[in-house]
Amino acid sequence: MGGLGNGRRGVRSPPLMIAALIACILVLGFNYWVSSSRNLELETKLYELEGQVRRGADEMKKKKEFEQVIEKQKDQISNIQSLYKSKLEGAEISCSQHKVHTNKTGDKKTFMCTNATSEVLSISYCHKGICGQ
């Protein structure tokens, strides 16, 4: 019955092998700890960069919306400008017709037409941003 094995009952590992295993466990534990701390730092940096990217995307979106609003306002200004330009041309035509048909008694009407023309011009210039600044 005792034919199996080499007959040693209390097989002990050599102390040098145990010391090497403990050293390996310590080195592996230290490496894990260093890797874990680096990983945590990198994750923190990643979250910060993702936040910056989100803020940048939000700012770009706001900028595009703002540019669209400005474009709409430019269109409105050009429409207003063309409206006042047509009014000015109508006033000039009206004034030139009054000049032709009036005599000295028509000086008052000519003055009123010139006054109306200057008002239309001042309104047009104010919409362009020229006056009052």
Buried (B, 14 or more C-beta within 10 A) or exposed (E): EEEEEEEEEEEEEEEEEEEEEEEEEEEEEEEEEEEEEEEEEEEEEEEEEEEEEEEEEEEEEEEEEEEEEEEEEEEEEEEBBEEBEEBBEEBBEBBEEBBEEEEEEBEEBBEEBBEBBEEBBEBBBEBEEEEEE
